[in-house]
Amino acid sequence: MTVDVSKASDVVKNFVGETGMPVGIDTAIKALRPGCTFEIAVAGGGVTYHKWYHPDGLKPPTKVEIDEEMVYQEKLAKHYQYAYDRCRHYPDGFEQLDMIWHAVNQGIDLKDSEWFKTIKEVKEQFPKSEGEPPKKD
């Protein structure tokens, strides 16, 4: 899987962790060699590949490459943490649509609606990260 990190929405779609973007040896390997399949063992600070396949015949990434990728992914996860936190605190999509429908049905300007106030409160509680997302060195 390749993620366009310039778009927060693409990143948010890939959240699967309990507290934010997952970062680990497996995610680093998949980012370094998209399309690969593997089985590994991690012990004593090293990575042993029990099975490795890449459709283009690329070799597995080294421990140094993996460590560098994990540092990058940790920076990226920190930058986009606000988006994950917002997703966990926004009402679900159906509830938001219902809130909007009721506001429109009652002739309430959306900026004065409960929906707007709820979304605004979450955005203020979890402000967007400043600056550009981290880039790979």
N, C-alpha and C positions, 0 to 999 in steps of 0.2 A: 504494500500500500504506500502511495506517495501522498503526502499532505502538503498543500500549498500554505505555508505558514504566514503568508502575507494577508490571509483572510481568516479572521477569528472564527467565522462561522464554520469553515472547514475543520479547524482545530477542535471546536466544540463538539462537532459530530463524532469525534474520535475519543471522547472521554469515556473511559470504562472503569476508572479507579474509584475508590470510595471517597477520596478527598481531592482529586484533581487528575491531571494527566498522568498516566502510568509511565514510569521511567525505570528501565531495567536493562539487563544484558540482552534479553530477547528483543525489546523494542529497538535497542541500538543496532543489533545485527540486522533486523528487518529494514531499518532505515538505511544502513550502509550497503545492503545487498537486496534491494527490492526483488521479490519473486522467489527468494530462496526458501528451501525447507531444510530443517535441521533438527538434530537431537544433540544436546550438549550436557556436560557435567561441569560443575563449577566447584573447585576445591583448591585450597591453598593459594588463593589469589589468581589462579589460572583457569582457562577455559579449554576443555577437551571436547572436540567434535566427534561424537560417535557415528553420526550420519550427517552428510552434507550433500546438498544438490542445489545448483543454480542453473537456470535454463541457458545462460550464456557461458557457462563453464567457469565463472569467476571463482576464485579461491575464497575461503572463509576470511573474514576480517581478523586482524591481529588483536591481541589484548590492548595494545596501545590505541588502535583505531576505536575499539569499543569504549575504552575509558574516555577518550576525547569526545565521542558521540554522546556518551551519558552526561558529561559536563554540559554540553550544548543543550541536550534535552531538558536537563534540570533548570537551566536558565529560561528556556522556552516555557516550561511548565509554570515557573514562577511568574513570568510575564502575563500568561493567560489565565492565571488562577482566578482573577475577577470574573471571567466569563463562566467558569465552572460554578463558582459561588452564586452568581446570578441565576443560572439555570436551576440550581437546587432550591432557590427561594422564590422564583416566579410562580404564580399559579399555573396549573397545567393549561394547555392550549384550549381545551373545551371550556374550562372555567373562564378564561380570558374572553373567549368569544361570547359567552353568556353575559359577562359584565358589559361588554361593548354593546351587545344587542339591547340590554335593558337601558343603557344610557341613551342610545339612539331612539328607542321606543318611547322613552319618557321626554325626549326633546332636550336632553342635557348635552351641552357642549362637551366633547370628549376630554378637553383639558380640565373640566370640572368634575369628571366622572371618577368613580371609585377605581375603575381600571387604571386610569392615568395616575392617580395618586399611589396606587399599589406598585405600579411599575417604577415610578419615580423614586419611591422610598427604597426599593431594592437597588436601583442604580446608584443612589446616593450612599447606601450602606456599603456597596462594593464598587468603588470607583474604578474606571478603566485605567489600565497601566499607562503611564506617560511614556512618550518616545516610541521609537520603532522597535519591533520585536528583535531579539538577538539574531545576529547572523553568524554563520559558521566562519571560523577563522581561516 
